[in-house]
Amino acid sequence: MTEYTIHPLVVGANATDQGVMTYLKGYGKRIWIPIYVFYLEGGRENILVDTGLEQFVVPPEVEAEYNIKIQEFEEALATYNLKPEDIDLIIHTHLHNDHCENDYKCQNAKILVQRREYEFFQNPHPIDHRYFPDLLDENEVVLLDGDQEIVDGIQVILTPGHTVGGQSVVVNTRKGKAIITGFCCNEQNFPISGPVVPSGVHINVIEAYESAKKVKELADILIPLHDLSIGRRKNIPE
């Protein structure tokens, strides 16, 4: 089976409350969350998980305080000698705007997303204001139904709750199965002891809990979608 190396690229950051990540826990603690693009290196195709924010403003001291490098999308890709037009596949965890604003730049890429997520994205409920249905107008979208293999060594598993059709990305690496969560979370969602904590923002909190529990049990390497420590790593596994 093909083995991949995952390269986390920080393409933005947002100031928020820890309670946005962890349901009923951490409210009142202000945090910064990085916005990631994950480049999956190792196969024949150039594959990204999510494309992040197009426009953002982050105070320069945030990089120094958290020891992360924040770059524009094109600049981040260039660190691996890639341009947007070189990308073949974009696998979306979900379609909140902070995960897909740079899709349109990748004109040669196919966009892989769960059908139920895409349908909700096209006609979002007012309760979830993070969907902008025109963001994928210029792309070829491939709709997925549940768990399936994408290419050799990469599969997706349905992990709803944070959104109706979130999917986590399972990547074969030399150190086992790495899972990029399909829902917004950080390390606080996965305590060393005790149960997982579902996403603070969710459509269905029971599904959110079950999805977090599922990925924790399956993963050899767990990659929470907005955890700061991930941005300090050039390669996963190292």
C-alpha positions in Angstrom: 0.0 0.0 0.0 1.2 3.5 -0.8 2.7 5.4 2.1 2.2 9.1 2.4 3.8 12.0 4.3 1.4 14.7 5.4 2.6 18.3 5.3 0.4 20.7 7.3 0.4 24.2 5.8 -1.0 27.1 7.8 -3.0 29.4 5.6 -4.7 31.6 8.1 -5.7 31.8 11.8 -8.7 32.9 13.7 -9.2 34.2 17.2 -12.0 32.4 18.9 -13.2 30.9 22.2 -12.1 27.4 23.3 -15.8 26.6 23.7 -16.2 26.7 19.9 -14.0 23.7 19.8 -15.2 21.8 22.9 -18.9 21.4 23.8 -19.7 22.7 27.3 -16.0 23.0 28.1 -13.4 25.9 28.0 -15.9 28.8 27.5 -14.3 32.1 28.2 -10.7 31.1 27.2 -9.6 33.0 24.1 -7.5 31.0 21.7 -6.1 31.2 18.2 -6.9 28.4 15.8 -4.8 27.7 12.7 -6.5 27.2 9.3 -4.8 24.3 7.6 -4.2 22.9 4.1 -2.7 19.4 4.3 -0.5 18.3 1.3 -0.4 14.5 1.0 2.9 13.6 -0.6 3.8 10.1 -1.8 1.5 9.1 -4.6 1.2 9.8 -8.3 -1.3 12.7 -7.8 -0.9 16.0 -6.0 -3.5 15.8 -3.2 -4.7 18.4 -0.8 -7.1 18.1 2.1 -8.9 21.5 2.3 -7.7 24.8 0.9 -8.2 27.2 3.8 -8.9 30.9 3.8 -8.2 33.3 0.9 -8.1 36.5 2.8 -7.1 36.9 6.5 -5.5 39.3 8.9 -3.4 37.9 11.6 -1.2 40.0 13.9 2.5 39.2 13.4 3.1 38.4 17.0 0.8 35.3 16.6 3.5 33.5 14.6 6.1 34.2 17.1 4.0 33.3 20.1 2.8 30.0 18.8 5.9 29.1 16.7 3.9 28.6 13.5 4.4 30.0 10.0 1.3 31.5 8.4 1.3 31.9 4.6 -0.9 32.8 1.7 -2.2 29.7 -0.1 0.2 30.1 -3.1 3.2 30.8 -0.9 2.4 27.7 1.2 2.2 25.5 -1.9 5.4 26.9 -3.3 7.4 25.6 -0.3 6.8 22.2 -2.0 7.4 23.5 -5.5 3.7 23.4 -6.3 1.3 25.8 -7.9 -2.5 25.8 -7.6 -2.8 24.4 -11.2 -0.6 21.4 -10.2 -3.2 20.1 -7.7 -5.1 17.0 -9.0 -7.4 16.3 -6.1 -8.9 18.3 -3.2 -10.5 16.2 -0.4 -12.8 18.3 1.7 -13.3 17.6 5.4 -16.4 19.8 5.1 -17.5 23.0 3.3 -17.4 25.7 5.9 -15.8 28.7 4.1 -12.5 28.5 6.1 -11.9 25.1 4.5 -12.6 25.8 0.8 -12.0 29.5 -0.2 -9.0 28.7 -2.4 -10.6 25.9 -4.4 -11.2 28.1 -7.4 -7.5 28.7 -7.9 -7.0 25.0 -8.4 -8.5 24.8 -11.9 -7.3 21.3 -12.7 -8.4 19.7 -9.4 -11.4 17.5 -8.8 -13.2 18.3 -5.5 -14.2 15.3 -3.4 -16.9 15.9 -0.9 -19.7 14.0 0.7 -23.0 14.3 -1.2 -25.0 15.3 1.9 -22.4 18.0 2.7 -22.6 19.4 -0.8 -26.4 19.4 -0.8 -26.5 21.3 2.5 -23.8 23.7 1.2 -26.0 24.5 -1.8 -29.0 25.3 0.4 -27.7 25.9 3.9 -29.9 26.4 6.9 -29.7 29.9 8.4 -28.5 28.3 11.7 -25.1 27.7 10.0 -23.8 30.9 8.5 -20.4 29.5 7.4 -21.5 28.2 4.0 -21.0 30.3 0.8 -22.7 28.3 -2.0 -20.8 30.0 -4.9 -17.3 29.0 -3.7 -17.2 25.8 -5.8 -18.9 27.2 -8.9 -15.7 27.0 -10.9 -14.7 23.5 -9.9 -15.5 19.9 -10.9 -17.2 18.4 -7.9 -17.2 14.6 -7.3 -19.9 13.5 -4.8 -19.2 10.7 -2.4 -21.6 8.6 -0.4 -20.2 7.4 2.9 -16.9 5.6 3.5 -14.7 4.8 0.5 -11.2 4.5 -0.9 -10.0 7.6 -2.8 -6.7 6.3 -4.1 -4.4 3.6 -2.9 -3.5 4.4 0.7 -6.1 7.2 1.2 -9.7 6.7 2.2 -12.5 8.8 3.7 -14.9 7.9 6.5 -18.1 9.7 7.2 -17.9 11.7 10.5 -21.0 13.9 10.8 -22.1 16.0 13.7 -20.1 19.2 13.3 -21.7 19.4 9.9 -24.2 17.1 8.2 -21.6 15.5 5.9 -18.2 15.9 7.4 -15.6 13.3 6.4 -12.3 12.4 8.0 -9.4 11.5 5.8 -7.5 8.3 6.6 -3.9 8.3 5.3 -1.5 5.4 5.3 1.9 6.4 6.6 5.1 4.5 7.5 4.0 4.8 11.2 0.4 3.6 10.7 -3.0 5.1 10.0 -3.1 9.0 10.3 -6.6 10.5 10.4 -7.3 14.2 9.7 -10.5 14.9 11.5 -13.5 15.9 9.4 -14.7 18.3 12.1 -13.4 21.3 13.9 -11.5 20.4 17.1 -8.2 20.7 18.8 -6.2 18.5 21.3 -8.7 19.4 24.1 -11.3 17.3 22.3 -9.2 14.2 22.9 -8.2 14.0 26.6 -5.7 11.4 27.6 -8.2 9.9 30.0 -12.0 10.0 29.9 -14.4 10.4 27.0 -13.9 12.5 23.9 -15.4 16.0 23.8 -17.6 16.8 20.8 -17.2 19.9 18.7 -18.6 23.0 20.4 -20.2 24.0 17.1 -22.4 21.2 15.7 -25.5 20.3 13.9 -26.0 17.2 15.9 -24.1 16.8 19.2 -24.6 13.1 19.6 -23.3 12.4 16.1 -20.4 14.8 16.8 -19.5 12.8 19.9 -19.7 9.5 18.1 -17.6 10.8 15.2 -14.9 12.0 17.6 -14.9 8.7 19.4 -14.7 6.8 16.1 -11.6 8.6 14.9 -9.8 8.4 18.2 -10.3 4.6 18.2 -9.2 4.1 14.6 -6.2 6.4 14.4 -2.6 5.5 15.0 -1.8 9.2 14.5 -4.6 11.7 15.2 -4.6 15.1 13.5 -7.2 17.4 15.1 -8.3 19.9 12.4 -7.5 23.1 14.2 -4.8 22.1 16.7 -1.9 24.5 17.1 0.7 21.8 17.6 0.1 20.4 14.2 1.3 23.6 12.6 4.7 23.2 14.2 5.3 20.0 12.3 6.7 20.0 8.8 6.0 16.3 8.3 3.6 13.8 9.7 5.0 11.3 10.7 8.3 13.0 11.5 
